[in-house]
Amino acid sequence: MYKRILVPVDGSPLARRAAEDGIALARTLGAEVVVLMVTEPYQFIFTYAGEIPVAFPDPVTYEAQVKRSAQKHVGAVAKAAIAAGVSCRELIVSAAPAAGAIVAAAKRQKCDLIVIGSHGRGGLGQLLLGSVTSKVLASCHVPVLVHRGRARRVSSARRGATPG
């Protein structure tokens, strides 16, 4: 059925849960996982300190910080895949927009499924924040499994309330 599953991550708990389910599916199917993190390219941002423009941060510092963070998140998912006995590739891409980079990576890596998380925002929330997942769904030519975020409920006993 599916032989190579693309699992985009962004460092969020929702993306991590989607990745865990993607790994479980890959294990069941005997598929390989490609863990992808798309990072934002450096943009020159400056403010005026008196009359002199000052960039925050400089491109070298920015790239180093972003690479270190991306490697941490991608590496954690890859480690989980390997622990589950799933073959895994790690991929970090610096590109914007993220949705286009995800679709391009799926094609370039010959993935036949994408497992991606979604907060499930609709209406104004989606309009204001955008939705990488929605954009992937609209432009991708391979199947996309959307892992919906769900609120974690805390029972009254766990909150310290007395049952009554």
C-alpha positions as a LaTeX table, in Angstrom:
\begin{tabular}{lrrr}
\hline
Residue & $x$ (\AA) & $y$ (\AA) & $z$ (\AA) \\
\hline
Met1 & 0.00 & 0.00 & 0.00 \\
Tyr2 & 2.11 & 2.96 & 1.23 \\
Lys3 & 5.88 & 2.56 & 1.06 \\
Arg4 & 7.20 & 6.01 & 2.03 \\
Ile5 & 5.37 & 8.37 & 4.40 \\
Leu6 & 6.26 & 12.04 & 4.74 \\
Val7 & 5.83 & 13.35 & 8.28 \\
Pro8 & 6.25 & 17.14 & 8.51 \\
Val9 & 6.98 & 18.49 & 11.99 \\
Asp10 & 7.20 & 22.01 & 13.39 \\
Gly11 & 8.19 & 21.39 & 16.99 \\
Ser12 & 4.65 & 21.59 & 18.36 \\
Pro13 & 3.07 & 18.90 & 20.57 \\
Leu14 & 0.40 & 18.40 & 17.89 \\
Ala15 & 3.01 & 17.70 & 15.21 \\
Arg16 & 4.76 & 15.29 & 17.58 \\
Arg17 & 1.50 & 13.35 & 18.14 \\
Ala18 & 0.88 & 13.26 & 14.38 \\
Ala19 & 4.45 & 11.99 & 13.89 \\
Glu20 & 3.90 & 9.25 & 16.49 \\
Asp21 & 0.80 & 8.09 & 14.61 \\
Gly22 & 2.67 & 8.30 & 11.30 \\
Ile23 & 5.42 & 6.11 & 12.72 \\
Ala24 & 2.87 & 3.59 & 14.04 \\
Leu25 & 1.20 & 3.46 & 10.62 \\
Ala26 & 4.58 & 3.02 & 8.90 \\
Arg27 & 5.44 & 0.18 & 11.26 \\
Thr28 & 2.14 & $-1.56$ & 10.53 \\
Leu29 & 2.60 & $-1.17$ & 6.76 \\
Gly30 & 6.33 & $-1.85$ & 6.68 \\
Ala31 & 6.86 & 1.62 & 5.21 \\
Glu32 & 9.70 & 4.09 & 5.52 \\
Val33 & 9.26 & 7.52 & 7.16 \\
Val34 & 10.70 & 10.79 & 5.90 \\
Val35 & 10.68 & 13.33 & 8.73 \\
Leu36 & 10.62 & 16.89 & 7.39 \\
Met37 & 10.98 & 20.26 & 9.05 \\
Val38 & 10.57 & 23.39 & 6.97 \\
Thr39 & 12.35 & 26.40 & 8.41 \\
Glu40 & 11.83 & 30.05 & 7.55 \\
Pro41 & 14.62 & 31.57 & 5.47 \\
Tyr42 & 16.46 & 34.50 & 7.02 \\
Gln43 & 14.81 & 37.86 & 6.49 \\
Phe44 & 16.64 & 41.08 & 7.12 \\
Ile45 & 14.88 & 42.70 & 10.06 \\
Phe46 & 16.16 & 45.92 & 11.44 \\
Thr47 & 15.32 & 48.68 & 13.80 \\
Tyr48 & 16.84 & 52.10 & 14.19 \\
Ala49 & 19.14 & 52.67 & 17.14 \\
Gly50 & 19.42 & 56.39 & 16.84 \\
Glu51 & 20.25 & 56.86 & 13.15 \\
Ile52 & 22.01 & 53.53 & 12.54 \\
Pro53 & 20.04 & 50.47 & 11.29 \\
Val54 & 20.73 & 47.41 & 13.45 \\
Ala55 & 19.89 & 43.87 & 12.27 \\
Phe56 & 18.55 & 41.33 & 14.78 \\
Pro57 & 19.89 & 38.64 & 14.59 \\
Asp58 & 22.62 & 38.43 & 11.96 \\
Pro59 & 22.18 & 35.77 & 9.21 \\
Val60 & 24.90 & 33.45 & 10.53 \\
Thr61 & 23.48 & 33.43 & 14.07 \\
Tyr62 & 19.92 & 32.99 & 12.76 \\
Glu63 & 20.85 & 30.04 & 10.51 \\
Ala64 & 22.79 & 28.33 & 13.31 \\
Gln65 & 19.92 & 28.70 & 15.80 \\
Val66 & 17.30 & 27.52 & 13.31 \\
Lys67 & 19.40 & 24.54 & 12.20 \\
Arg68 & 20.06 & 23.51 & 15.81 \\
Ser69 & 16.35 & 23.72 & 16.69 \\
Ala70 & 15.24 & 21.89 & 13.55 \\
Gln71 & 17.78 & 19.12 & 14.07 \\
Lys72 & 16.53 & 18.67 & 17.64 \\
His73 & 12.91 & 18.21 & 16.54 \\
Val74 & 13.62 & 16.08 & 13.48 \\
Gly75 & 16.13 & 14.00 & 15.44 \\
Ala76 & 13.61 & 13.28 & 18.21 \\
Val77 & 11.10 & 11.93 & 15.70 \\
Ala78 & 13.78 & 9.94 & 13.86 \\
Lys79 & 14.88 & 8.42 & 17.18 \\
Ala80 & 11.27 & 7.39 & 17.90 \\
Ala81 & 10.99 & 5.83 & 14.43 \\
Ile82 & 14.19 & 3.85 & 14.86 \\
Ala83 & 13.05 & 2.69 & 18.31 \\
Ala84 & 9.83 & 1.45 & 16.67 \\
Gly85 & 11.83 & $-0.46$ & 14.05 \\
Val86 & 10.89 & 1.93 & 11.22 \\
Ser87 & 13.38 & 3.02 & 8.58 \\
Cys88 & 13.70 & 6.80 & 8.65 \\
Arg89 & 15.21 & 9.67 & 6.69 \\
Glu90 & 15.69 & 13.15 & 8.12 \\
Leu91 & 15.14 & 16.25 & 5.99 \\
Ile92 & 15.43 & 19.94 & 6.88 \\
Val93 & 14.48 & 22.49 & 4.23 \\
Ser94 & 14.71 & 26.26 & 4.43 \\
Ala95 & 11.86 & 27.60 & 2.29 \\
Ala96 & 8.72 & 29.67 & 2.28 \\
Pro97 & 5.88 & 29.04 & 2.11 \\
Ala98 & 5.94 & 25.89 & 4.21 \\
Ala99 & 3.04 & 24.19 & 2.42 \\
Gly100 & 4.77 & 24.44 & $-0.94$ \\
Ala101 & 7.96 & 23.04 & 0.56 \\
Ile102 & 6.05 & 20.09 & 2.04 \\
Val103 & 4.38 & 19.26 & $-1.28$ \\
Ala104 & 7.71 & 19.60 & $-3.13$ \\
Ala105 & 9.46 & 17.36 & $-0.59$ \\
Ala106 & 6.77 & 14.70 & $-0.97$ \\
Lys107 & 7.32 & 14.69 & $-4.72$ \\
Arg108 & 11.14 & 14.84 & $-4.54$ \\
Gln109 & 11.32 & 12.05 & $-1.94$ \\
Lys110 & 8.74 & 9.94 & $-3.83$ \\
Cys111 & 6.42 & 9.77 & $-0.82$ \\
Asp112 & 3.04 & 8.20 & $-1.38$ \\
Leu113 & 1.37 & 9.53 & 1.81 \\
Ile114 & 1.70 & 12.60 & 4.01 \\
Val115 & 0.73 & 12.42 & 7.70 \\
Ile116 & 0.32 & 15.96 & 9.02 \\
Gly117 & $-1.19$ & 17.56 & 12.12 \\
Ser118 & $-3.94$ & 20.18 & 12.12 \\
His119 & $-5.32$ & 22.29 & 14.93 \\
Gly120 & $-8.73$ & 22.12 & 13.27 \\
Arg121 & $-9.22$ & 25.87 & 13.25 \\
Gly122 & $-11.95$ & 27.12 & 11.02 \\
Gly123 & $-13.52$ & 30.39 & 10.08 \\
Leu124 & $-11.76$ & 33.49 & 11.34 \\
Gly125 & $-8.98$ & 31.55 & 13.10 \\
Gln126 & $-7.96$ & 29.87 & 9.87 \\
Leu127 & $-8.32$ & 33.10 & 7.91 \\
Leu128 & $-6.10$ & 35.04 & 10.30 \\
Leu129 & $-3.52$ & 32.35 & 11.02 \\
Gly130 & $-3.63$ & 30.49 & 7.74 \\
Ser131 & $-3.36$ & 26.76 & 7.60 \\
Val132 & $-0.36$ & 24.94 & 6.26 \\
Thr133 & $-2.39$ & 21.72 & 6.35 \\
Ser134 & $-5.23$ & 23.24 & 4.29 \\
Lys135 & $-2.75$ & 24.49 & 1.72 \\
Val136 & $-1.08$ & 21.08 & 1.52 \\
Leu137 & $-4.49$ & 19.44 & 1.02 \\
Ala138 & $-5.36$ & 21.91 & $-1.74$ \\
Ser139 & $-2.14$ & 21.48 & $-3.70$ \\
Cys140 & $-0.92$ & 17.94 & $-3.07$ \\
His141 & $-1.34$ & 15.04 & $-5.49$ \\
Val142 & $-0.71$ & 12.26 & $-2.97$ \\
Pro143 & $-3.04$ & 11.20 & $-0.17$ \\
Val144 & $-2.86$ & 13.26 & 3.02 \\
Leu145 & $-3.82$ & 11.86 & 6.41 \\
Val146 & $-4.73$ & 14.74 & 8.72 \\
His147 & $-4.16$ & 14.17 & 12.42 \\
Arg148 & $-6.63$ & 16.43 & 14.20 \\
Gly149 & $-5.59$ & 18.03 & 17.45 \\
Arg150 & $-7.81$ & 17.38 & 20.39 \\
Ala151 & $-7.92$ & 19.07 & 23.72 \\
Arg152 & $-6.68$ & 17.01 & 26.59 \\
Arg153 & $-9.28$ & 16.83 & 29.30 \\
Val154 & $-8.31$ & 16.89 & 32.91 \\
Ser155 & $-10.67$ & 15.11 & 35.28 \\
Ser156 & $-11.93$ & 16.96 & 38.33 \\
Ala157 & $-10.00$ & 14.54 & 40.55 \\
Arg158 & $-6.74$ & 15.42 & 38.80 \\
Arg159 & $-7.41$ & 19.15 & 39.18 \\
Gly160 & $-7.65$ & 18.71 & 42.92 \\
Ala161 & $-11.43$ & 19.16 & 43.16 \\
Thr162 & $-13.34$ & 16.92 & 45.46 \\
Pro163 & $-16.00$ & 14.79 & 43.84 \\
Gly164 & $-19.32$ & 15.80 & 44.96 \\
\hline
\end{tabular}
